[in-house]
Amino acid sequence: MKYLQLVWSAMFRRKTRTVFTLLSVLAAFLLFGLLDSVRSAFANAASSVAGVDRLVTVSKISFTMSLPKSLLSGIAALPGVAKVTYANWFGGIYQDPKNFFANEAVADNFFDLYPEWQLSQAERTAFRTTRTGAVVGESLAKKYNWKLGDKIPLQATIFPQKNGGNAWTFDLVGIYRVSNPKQKNQESILFFNWDYFDEARAFGNGNVGWYITQVSDRKLAQQVADAIDALSANSDHETKTQTEQAFNAAFVSQYGDIGLIVGAIMGAVFFTLILLTGNTMAQAVRERVPELAVLKTIGFSNHSVLALLLAESVLLIVFGGAIGLLLAGVVVDAVRAAVGETVPMTRVGAAIWLRGVGLMVLIGLIVGALPARRGMRLRIVDALAGR
Amino acid sequence: MSALVEIRNLSKIYERGKQKIEVLHHVQLDIEAGDFMALMGPSGSGKTTLLNLIGGLDSPTDGSITIGGQRIDRLSESALAKWRSSHVGFVFQFYNLLPMLSARRNVELPLLLTRLSAAQRKRNAAVALQLVGLADRAAHKPGELSGGQQQRVAIARAIVSDPTLLVCDEPTGDLDRQSAAEVLTLLQQLNRDHGKTIIMVTHDPKAAEFAKHTLQLDKGSLVASAQAAPA
């Protein structure tokens, strides 16, 4: 601690240059905070603890291929199956293509398989009994200011009605809540009755998008999955059954490998940052050669000088980076408050801070290494003589 | 009385490419504790090299340097750094203060290497500044002080850890006549009242008059010694 004043003063020896360097570091870690927040949101979606006892069955060929509804009774009859339901991707647009949210046609028992979603018994009943009934998550309802009883028009992009029209109108009969803050993004879905969908759609009748099966015992999950897939073995609709977690991960990967994309962007940003701050540090040490020689003259060892310069470099990055991450936290909170859970972002919490600070220290050590080595190795008499 | 500094057969050769330059040639020298010695000679005579070797900033090519009974030419680089921190104070021609630190912080620098508490370091720095007559300028940065004041801060830094030996390389070389006289009087006072042994390199015969002895170096060898008239 007694060296902090010395390190701090050295850092601000050239105020303008240091401020500009700090701004670059701040911008880099602001970006890191935002991107890591998005990456964490996708990672959480794929590794949610909820749903480990749920299996998802899709076509083995492609997630977009449908399956016959006739499989339902076969799956329900398998040992180890507690409940089974089904759903279809609808892909409707609300008012404008920019207003993207997932919307699915689901069986009337769908919500029985999601006890972690809070939906009142009255709303469940209304959903079952209202042909055009729809249920949405609380975040989505808040975003569009929907209330129970509202009519929600969706423009079909895949499934026109039998009359050739693309306009589908639903009656909002329920709003569900997800209490787990890490799964709040699951509140951004609109569900409506599969029966209405199947009756009204122009094609594909009698087929479902995927089945969701709840197993009676988690230990039986693999056995049940194998049994479900065996039902359609060697048919024209072979299936692939996996845990809901694995399915979520595969679904997210449709958008691309988020981790890889974030990693590539941050790699480029940090590489530039290393070049920039490395140059700043090298310049700072070059200018201070006589001062470093004085420190050595009065008794600072080579290793002390090395440690002082590395500390200066790390402090520079940590100082700028911490402000950047704090700002990222503010921005993420503001975005989440403004648009709810529809934008997948987790709060800038301990995990992101831990990764961020780790990166700051690592980058600080990398950019400080060469200048610090130079400072450590300089010969006092040469440095004092200006050689 | 045994000598504080004992130099035996000291040689220093610099290599510039294939060329070897002998800067010091078999120097023999004893400096008594409490002495104030001026080291004079033409440019390139080896004054600063000898001073650097005595101060433990450089190592000899041959010969020995014993200071306070310790062979410093045998010390490792890190041991030498530690030895410097507690036994030698340095004063340079261009003051060499850290521009971003206040006078007090500059003076405190050598104390960072000790186990003294922050309060004790601050107290000792204040005492050193008071001794050089700059107690009221403790919060000023070097850029806010005159050349003479900066050199006095540098002297405070040199004495704050109470070393036995002060080595001064042209301490008045960058000062006007009046400031130079003040600095030299201060060095004389430190020698006389506080028993500091001082070795000062200078070109200026007027500055050398403040010392008790004057040594002349030429082409790497000691050529003459003179004792100052009693003041």
Interface residues (C-beta under 8 A of the other chain):
Chain A: K2 Y3 Q5 L6 S9 A10 F12 R13 P290 E291 A293 V294 L295 K296 T297 I298 G299 F300 S301 N302 H303 S304 I380 V381 L384
Chain B: N52 G55 L57 D58 E77 S78 A81 K82 R84 S85 S86 F90 F92 N96 L98 P99 M100 L101 R105 L109 P110 L112 L113 A118 R121 R157
